[in-house]
């Protein structure tokens, strides 16, 4: 999670990142997108719905690990978005 500044983007410390994520996940409505699956368990726990869509890079590298995490702990909330073949 990055802090956006006029001087450029700065990576947040782990403590700041955790505090920011907690604040977002405690809100009534929110959407989190990105590839930060290794540290966003709190948001997964609080989510009503998890949508997962992948691209070619995920297919090769991260997909098996991400799907394992989601199917093992959050399968009741999981929707996998697939593009319809034409």
C-alpha positions in Angstrom: 0.0 0.0 0.0 1.5 3.3 -1.2 1.2 6.8 0.2 0.6 9.2 -2.6 2.5 12.5 -2.2 3.5 15.4 -4.5 7.1 14.2 -4.4 6.1 10.7 -5.5 4.8 7.5 -4.1 6.3 6.1 -0.9 5.9 2.6 0.4 4.1 2.7 3.8 5.7 0.9 6.8 4.1 -2.4 7.8 2.5 -0.7 10.9 1.0 2.2 8.8 -0.2 -0.3 6.2 -1.9 -2.4 8.8 -3.5 0.7 10.4 -4.7 1.9 7.0 -6.2 -1.4 6.0 -7.9 -1.7 9.4 -9.5 1.7 8.9 -10.7 0.8 5.4 -12.0 -2.6 6.4 -13.9 -1.2 9.4 -15.9 1.1 7.0 -19.4 0.2 6.0 -18.7 0.0 2.3 -15.3 -0.5 0.6 -13.6 -2.1 -2.3 -9.9 -3.2 -2.3 -8.2 -4.2 -5.5 -4.7 -5.3 -6.3 -2.4 -8.2 -5.8 -1.7 -7.7 -2.1 -3.1 -11.1 -1.1 -0.4 -12.0 1.4 -1.3 -9.3 4.0 -5.0 -8.5 3.5 -6.6 -11.3 5.6 -8.5 -8.8 7.7 -10.3 -7.4 4.6 -11.0 -11.0 3.4 -12.5 -11.8 6.9 -14.7 -8.7 6.8 -15.8 -9.0 3.2 -19.3 -9.9 2.1 -18.0 -10.9 -1.3 -14.6 -11.6 -2.8 -14.2 -11.4 -6.6 -11.1 -12.8 -8.2 -10.1 -12.1 -11.8 -6.7 -13.0 -13.2 -4.5 -12.3 -16.1 -1.7 -14.2 -17.9 0.9 -13.2 -15.3 -1.2 -14.5 -12.4 -1.9 -17.7 -14.4 1.8 -18.5 -14.3 2.9 -17.2 -11.0 0.4 -16.4 -8.3 -2.9 -18.1 -9.2 -2.3 -21.4 -7.4 -1.3 -19.8 -4.2 -4.1 -17.2 -4.3 -6.8 -19.7 -5.1 -5.6 -22.0 -2.3 -5.9 -19.2 0.2 -9.3 -18.1 -1.1 -10.8 -21.6 -1.4 -9.5 -22.8 1.9 -10.6 -19.9 4.0 -13.2 -17.9 2.0 -14.9 -20.2 -0.4 -18.4 -19.2 0.8 -17.6 -15.6 -0.3 -15.7 -16.3 -3.5 -16.8 -15.5 -7.0 -14.3 -16.2 -9.8 -14.8 -13.9 -12.8 -14.0 -15.4 -16.1 -14.1 -13.7 -19.5 -16.6 -15.3 -21.9 -14.9 -16.8 -24.9 -16.1 -15.4 -28.2 
